């Protein structure tokens, strides 16, 4: 594996076998600290993100991870295609929804790459009334009738593990689907069924009706 150390702007790095290598990316919120990921990772600069209108800090570590699907744009299988999907989602969220930035903290493509959205430590706009206790990860595509490719699922899980390692997500975090905290069909029936097999999946809250109890209990 190839490992780049030091402060640098990076692109996706692959070894000569085509497997993802360790990727080092600068963490803007922490000054000079550099994070190393063992999965393909694309920064905001690399997918040509617009600057956010504003940002607010997200209290860390958060107790929840919320899984989404994009529905549209559809699944993307190549870097250029996925970067375009990120720009499309950001434009929709900022221009049509009037949000400060793309709503998700991260998105994951069917190419097995994690794409930086708002990033760690920034308040998201992905789950109304639940944003200040969660990190939102979107699996790009419509996962109503089909489960995402294995590499997409594995990168999403590795991304969560990285968040735990870096102190942004609690080690005993609870994983939920978007539909459990908002009136929506997201993250699609097939993906929602899939994440119920993940280690940290929690059936509570079961619906938006449970949110007052979540807040009251501080869960």
Secondary structure as GFF3:
##gff-version 3
##sequence-region A 1 219
A	DSSP	beta_strand	23	26	.	.	.	ID=ss1
A	DSSP	three_ten_helix	28	30	.	.	.	ID=ss2
A	DSSP	beta_strand	34	37	.	.	.	ID=ss3
A	DSSP	beta_strand	41	42	.	.	.	ID=ss4
A	DSSP	beta_strand	62	69	.	.	.	ID=ss5
A	DSSP	alpha_helix	79	91	.	.	.	ID=ss6
A	DSSP	pi_helix	92	96	.	.	.	ID=ss7
A	DSSP	beta_strand	106	108	.	.	.	ID=ss8
A	DSSP	beta_strand	114	116	.	.	.	ID=ss9
A	DSSP	three_ten_helix	131	133	.	.	.	ID=ss10
A	DSSP	beta_strand	134	139	.	.	.	ID=ss11
A	DSSP	alpha_helix	150	165	.	.	.	ID=ss12
A	DSSP	beta_strand	169	177	.	.	.	ID=ss13
A	DSSP	three_ten_helix	178	180	.	.	.	ID=ss14
A	DSSP	alpha_helix	189	195	.	.	.	ID=ss15
A	DSSP	three_ten_helix	208	210	.	.	.	ID=ss16
A	DSSP	alpha_helix	211	217	.	.	.	ID=ss17
###
